[in-house]
Amino acid sequence: MDEVRLKICDLCGALNLMDNSECHVCGWRGHFSTEPAKVRSVIEVTRKLQLHGTAQAHSLFCLLHQTVEEIGWSLRSWLSRRRRSPHFPL
């Protein structure tokens, strides 16, 4: 299997395939960095950012889920009290 070769846009820092004539993010057509150590470091930083983003999204989803459950509980509680009220029409 051939190894995927990457380069880094000197303008925005995005990773690009070597075959790209311009940056897929900003459209830069100038110089691209191809130093293996620099490419590896950008890949590592990108992975860390993705993991951090995934963790944040999971936290937000959990918070949203908890809030929806609390609203549902409050609504059921209110409805239960309302049904016991003598003024609640059947």
N, C-alpha and C positions, 0 to 999 in steps of 0.2 A: 504494500500500500504506500503510495506516495505521501510524503509529509506535506501538510498544508503550509505554505509559506506566507508569512504576513509582513506587513510594513506599517509604519506609523505616520500618520499625516502630521507634517510639521506645523500646520496651521491650527488644527483643533485637537490633535492628539488621539484621534480615533484609529482603531485597528482596521486595516484594509487588506484584502487579498493582493498578492503581488500582481495579479493579472489586471487589477483595476487601473485605469489610466487617470482616474480622478477619485477623490475621496467620496465615499458613499454618504457621508454625513454633511460635509460643508461644500463639496464640489471643487476643492483645491486641486490644481493641476501642476503644482510646483514640485519641490523636493519632498521625498518621503524618507524617513529614517528606517534602515534595515538592520541595525546592529542587533544581533541575537539577544544580548543581555538586556537591552532596552525593551525589546519586544516582549521578552519573558516577564519583565517587571510590570509592563502595562497589562499583560494578561493576568498576572497575579492581583493587581489592584482592581481590575475589572471583576474578577471572581469574588473578591472581598466585598465590593460594592453590591454585587448581585445577591450575595448571601445576606448582607445587611438589609437590603431592600425587601427580600423575602421574609425576613424576620419581622420587619416593620409591618408589612402587609398582613402577616399572620396575627400580630398584636392588634392591629386595627380591626380585623375581622372578628377576633375574640371579643373585643370591646363592643362592637356593633351587635354581635349575637347576645351578649349579656344585657345590653340595653333593650333589645327587642323582647327578651324574656321578661325583664322587669316591667315593661309596658304591658305585656300580656297578663302578667300576674296582677298588676294594678287594675286593669280592665276587668278581669274575672272577679276580683275582690269587690270592685264597685258594683258590678252587675249582681253579685250575690247579695250585697247589702240592699240594693235597690229592689230586688225581688221580695225580700223580707219586709219591705216597707208596706204599710197598709195603704199608701197612696199610689202604689204601683199598679197600673191597670193590667189585667190579665188578658 
